[in-house]
């Protein structure tokens, strides 16, 4: 196995940087058709992702998946967040016509879904979420409104 893949697997961002600066090709593929960025995305190695040149983060594997697809499919929300913050789009299609969002949804990866749609993940305290939603609902006409002559509930 090439040292660049070993560094990606071991979350060794420094070695990834040194190897790429020394001429290692970040778009090389392993026997599974993945680049080192795909491997890092699958494993949740954000530091390795950040050490990669942008063009390496747009490479596709044999399923036409980019690292963002792989991160979403594996529930790696932090990697999804890093890739999006680096300017990578989240609407590309793989060979089956699926977006990273669809892959995250299919896998039940709620935090990754929220990252991909640009919303914060839900709070752990569901009662607080429910109460906030109740407070945000507009009152029905005539209910709780003295100007309309309705009862003050």
VOMIMAR-277401 format. One record per residue (C-alpha): residue in three letters; chain; x, y, z. Coordinates in steps of 0.1 Angstrom, whole numbers, plus 2048, in hexadecimal, padded with zeros to 3 digits. Each point is the difference from the previous one (the first is absolute). Layout:
// VOMIMAR-277401
REC type mol  px  py  pz
REC  ALA   A   X   Y   Z
...
END
This chain:
// VOMIMAR-277401
REC type mol  px  py  pz
REC  UNK   A 800 800 800
REC  UNK   A 80D 822 7F7
REC  UNK   A 80C 816 81D
REC  UNK   A 7E5 81A 7F8
REC  UNK   A 7E5 7E7 806
REC  UNK   A 811 7F5 821
REC  UNK   A 801 825 80B
REC  UNK   A 7DB 805 7F7
REC  UNK   A 7F6 7E1 813
REC  UNK   A 815 80A 81F
REC  UNK   A 7F3 823 800
REC  UNK   A 823 80E 7FB
REC  UNK   A 7F9 822 7F0
REC  UNK   A 825 80B 803
REC  UNK   A 80C 7E1 7EC
REC  UNK   A 7E5 805 7E6
REC  UNK   A 80C 824 7FB
REC  UNK   A 824 7F6 7FE
REC  UNK   A 7F9 7E4 7E7
REC  UNK   A 7EB 816 7E9
REC  UNK   A 81A 81C 801
REC  UNK   A 81A 7E5 7F7
REC  UNK   A 7ED 7F6 7E1
REC  UNK   A 7E7 7E5 80B
REC  UNK   A 7E1 801 7EB
REC  UNK   A 7E2 806 816
REC  UNK   A 7E8 7F3 7E5
REC  UNK   A 810 7DD 7FF
REC  UNK   A 7E7 7E4 806
REC  UNK   A 802 7E1 815
REC  UNK   A 7F2 7DE 7F6
REC  UNK   A 7DD 80B 80A
REC  UNK   A 802 81F 7E9
REC  UNK   A 803 818 81D
REC  UNK   A 818 81D 803
REC  UNK   A 811 808 822
REC  UNK   A 7E6 81B 804
REC  UNK   A 7E4 7E6 7FD
REC  UNK   A 811 7EB 81A
REC  UNK   A 804 81E 818
REC  UNK   A 7DC 80A 7FA
REC  UNK   A 7F3 7DD 808
REC  UNK   A 814 7FF 820
REC  UNK   A 7F7 823 80C
REC  UNK   A 823 80E 7FE
REC  UNK   A 7F9 825 7FD
REC  UNK   A 825 80A 804
REC  UNK   A 80A 7EB 7E2
REC  UNK   A 7E4 80E 7EC
REC  UNK   A 80C 823 808
REC  UNK   A 824 7F7 7F6
REC  UNK   A 7F5 7F5 7DD
REC  UNK   A 801 818 7E3
REC  UNK   A 7DD 80B 7F4
REC  UNK   A 803 7EE 7DF
REC  UNK   A 805 7DF 813
REC  UNK   A 7E0 805 812
REC  UNK   A 7EC 800 7E0
REC  UNK   A 80E 7DF 7F3
REC  UNK   A 7E7 7E3 7FB
REC  UNK   A 802 7DC 808
REC  UNK   A 7F3 7E3 7EA
REC  UNK   A 7DC 809 80B
REC  UNK   A 805 824 7F5
REC  UNK   A 7FE 80A 824
REC  UNK   A 815 81D 80D
REC  UNK   A 80D 801 824
REC  UNK   A 7E1 813 80B
REC  UNK   A 7EA 7E3 7F4
REC  UNK   A 816 7E8 814
REC  UNK   A 7FF 815 81F
REC  UNK   A 7DA 804 7FE
REC  UNK   A 7FA 7DB 7FA
REC  UNK   A 815 7F8 81E
REC  UNK   A 7F1 81A 817
REC  UNK   A 820 814 803
REC  UNK   A 7EF 822 807
REC  UNK   A 821 811 80A
REC  UNK   A 810 7F7 7DE
REC  UNK   A 7E0 80C 7EE
REC  UNK   A 803 821 813
REC  UNK   A 825 804 7F7
REC  UNK   A 7FB 7F8 7DB
REC  UNK   A 7E3 818 7FD
REC  UNK   A 813 81B 813
REC  UNK   A 81C 7FB 7E6
REC  UNK   A 7E8 808 7E4
REC  UNK   A 7F6 7DE 7F4
REC  UNK   A 7DD 7FD 7F4
REC  UNK   A 7E8 7E7 80E
REC  UNK   A 7E9 7F9 7E3
REC  UNK   A 816 7EA 7E9
REC  UNK   A 7F1 7DF 7F5
REC  UNK   A 811 7DE 803
REC  UNK   A 7FC 7E5 7E5
REC  UNK   A 7DE 7F7 80F
REC  UNK   A 7F4 824 7FF
REC  UNK   A 802 806 825
REC  UNK   A 80C 81F 812
REC  UNK   A 814 800 820
REC  UNK   A 7E0 80B 812
REC  UNK   A 7ED 7E2 7F2
REC  UNK   A 81C 7E9 80C
REC  UNK   A 800 80F 823
REC  UNK   A 7DA 7FD 801
REC  UNK   A 800 7DC 7F5
REC  UNK   A 81A 7F8 81A
REC  UNK   A 7EC 811 81C
REC  UNK   A 81D 818 807
REC  UNK   A 7EC 81D 80F
REC  UNK   A 81E 816 808
REC  UNK   A 80E 7FD 7DD
REC  UNK   A 7DE 808 7F2
REC  UNK   A 7FE 81F 814
REC  UNK   A 823 80B 7F5
REC  UNK   A 7F7 7FA 7DC
REC  UNK   A 7E0 814 801
REC  UNK   A 812 81C 813
REC  UNK   A 7ED 7FD 821
REC  UNK   A 80C 7F9 823
REC  UNK   A 7FA 7DD 80D
REC  UNK   A 7E2 7FD 818
REC  UNK   A 805 807 824
REC  UNK   A 803 7E2 818
REC  UNK   A 7E4 80E 816
REC  UNK   A 7E1 7F9 7EB
REC  UNK   A 7EA 810 81A
REC  UNK   A 811 822 7FA
REC  UNK   A 7FD 7FB 7DB
REC  UNK   A 7DB 7F9 803
REC  UNK   A 7FA 81E 817
REC  UNK   A 813 817 7E8
REC  UNK   A 7EB 7F3 7E3
REC  UNK   A 7E0 806 814
REC  UNK   A 80C 824 809
REC  UNK   A 807 807 7DB
REC  UNK   A 7DE 7F6 7F3
REC  UNK   A 7E9 81D 7F9
REC  UNK   A 7E0 802 814
REC  UNK   A 7E0 7F6 7EF
REC  UNK   A 7EA 81F 7F7
REC  UNK   A 7EB 80A 81D
REC  UNK   A 813 7E9 819
REC  UNK   A 813 813 81B
REC  UNK   A 7FB 821 7EF
REC  UNK   A 7ED 81B 813
REC  UNK   A 7FF 816 7E1
REC  UNK   A 7EA 7E6 7EF
REC  UNK   A 7EB 7FB 81E
REC  UNK   A 80B 7DC 803
REC  UNK   A 805 7EE 822
REC  UNK   A 821 805 810
REC  UNK   A 80C 7DC 804
END
